[in-house]
Structure formats: structure tokens, C-alpha cells
Amino acid sequence: MNISRKSILTGIFSFLLATGLWAQSASVSPSRVYFNADPGQTQVRQLTVTNNSETPQSFTISFSDFGSPGTAGKTELLDEGEAENSATAWLSASPSLLELQPGESRDVDIILNVPNEEDAARVVWSTALVKLARERTADPSLGEDAMGFGIMHTFQFVVHVFQTPKSVTYKNARIIAFEEDGLNEEGKKRIKLHLENTGDAIIDVAAYLELTNMRTGESRREKARAFTTLPGHSRIIHFVLPDDLSPGRYSVLGVADYGDRDAVIAAELELTVGE
């Protein structure tokens, strides 16, 4: 596996936390950093890095391009210059190397310097990589003088960085598809909502279902799903119908809210439950 290029996904972070391998070692917040600088401006945001372990830990901060291929919203790290909308060359960290004692937290300045160029008046993005480096562990079979051959255990926290100039305000989206999409692994009926970002800005979307029993008129709203979509990208979100729906014919409204009251789109379908 080539971890220097395209193999690190944000899902890895959640997986390792779930297994407990790194949950007690360190934490980084926030997981997303937003800038709104215009060309020629410099802005600073902060990350907080915490050593949750019982031993001193070292961290390095660097930056990488990323892409989001497909419709699942997963992050794929890229080499610098590969992403068309890259912010990596504009970013720096101060300090870029941290040594934290057990229980210690420290703020890191993430600095964005936007060049004073016409082409800089667009949305760009990158990732900040906070890398945890642990002490080398020697192989006992190599003897007391073999510390240099130990293994350095490391892990990277991936923080998404988004830059939207104040002049970029056009937000728009469309629903490509809203339809039944078979059953999930538990045999429950699911619905697919496919949304595309057709504007110039990054949109944060809250998508939800409104279900209306066509015989009784009773309505209910299902919990919203939140996600981010980059300009020119699309996302597919699946909803699972709740178990306690009464049998009958339903009108199902798929709603995507990506801003104020004017930034709401919807699609409708009809389906039968339990008949």
C-alpha cells in the first residue's frame, strides 16, 4: 500500500478510533477548517492538538491535495498539484512540529496566504495532516545497541480545509434522482437521493424525508442527513424507511436544504408499505 499518495481515506480515521488503537493517544479538533479570504489576503485559523497518552508525543503538520471521486463523499489524498482546485501551496502551519507532554494541548495556527491574482478568486480545498509519531521500539533479538532499527508507529489525522472567497456566493443544486433503491442488508426498503452541486460555492446540505400516509393524511419527518458537496461534485445518500410505518400508500418527499429559505429543493415519489 502506497500511503504517500491515494490510499488514505477519512474512513480509516473512524475505523482506527472504533478499534481503540489510537483513541487514547491523541485528538485533533476541529475536523474541518473554513477560510473566506479574498485574493491578496491572509487569514489564520487554529487547530488544537492534544496528547491523551501517558508518554510524550511528537506531531508534525503538513498539507496535501485531496479529491472526492464518485458519489460516496470519500476523501482521496493526492500529490500536490494533482487537484485542480488545490489550496495546498497557499497553506502553512505554525508551529509545524509539536512535542507534547502527557495531557498537554496546544493550538496550531493554520495560515492561508491567497495570492493577489484573478485566478485566486475561486473555491479551493486541501487537507491538513497531523501526524503522530511514537517512540521507536527495538526488536529484542537485535540486542541493546539496535535501537536505530526499531519501528516508528505513526498515524495521520486528516483535517479538511476549505477556502471560499467572499466574492463567491452563487449556491445552487439539483436532485438528479430520487427513487426506491432495493433493500439494505437487514432487508429494509431504502430510498436513494442523488444530489449535484451546480453552483460555484461549497454547500453544506441537510437532507431529509417527509412521509405522508395518503389514506389518513398523517405526516412525519425523518431525521436529517448532513453532508458537504464540492462544486461540480455529486453525492448519493440512502434513507431507510422506519420500521413503525403503518401499512398503506405513502407520498414521500425528499428535501435538500443547502442554505436559507430560497436554497431548498425537493423531489417526490409514491410507494407502498406492507401491502
Buried (B, 14 or more C-beta within 10 A) or exposed (E): EEEEEBEBBBEBBEEBEEEEEBEEBBBBEEEEBBBBBBBEBEBEBEBEBBBBBEEEBBBBBBBBBBBBEEBEBEBBBBEEEBBEBBBBBBBBBEEEEBEBEEEBEBEBBBBBBBEEEEEBEBBBBBBBBBBBBBEEEBEEEEEEEEEEEEEEBEBBBBBBBBBBBEEBEEBBBBBBBBEEBEEEEEEEBBBBBBBBBBBBBBBBBBBBBBBBBEEEEEEEEBEEBEBBBBBEBBBBBEBBBEEEBEEBEBBBBBBBBBBEEEBEBEBEEEBEBEE
